[in-house]
Amino acid sequence: MAKQPAVCTNVIDGDTFKTNVEVRIRFARVNAPSINTPEGRKAKALLESLILSKSVTYEVVTRDTYGCAVAEVWVDSRNVNDAMRDAGYK
């Protein structure tokens, strides 16, 4: 699938967000802790700092069992999936 532009409108947790064009996007290759944990809230805060209210480009690589898009995501030329993995969310 081709890369698509969007704006992040809501960060749900450390590896899932909503945009103005796609109901919900999960990060490919990223696994953040549950939002109900201190580490999960830290992951969400990091993701918010990287993408909330920003223009993103995403490329859907698959859909999960719930129909959620699983994608690679960029802000400008920075791969946000890689940034989250570099922070330890693998």
Secondary structure as GFF3:
##gff-version 3
##sequence-region A 1 90
A	DSSP	beta_strand	4	13	.	.	.	ID=ss1
A	DSSP	beta_strand	16	19	.	.	.	ID=ss2
A	DSSP	beta_strand	25	27	.	.	.	ID=ss3
A	DSSP	alpha_helix	38	51	.	.	.	ID=ss4
A	DSSP	beta_strand	55	63	.	.	.	ID=ss5
A	DSSP	beta_strand	69	75	.	.	.	ID=ss6
A	DSSP	beta_strand	78	79	.	.	.	ID=ss7
A	DSSP	alpha_helix	80	86	.	.	.	ID=ss8
###
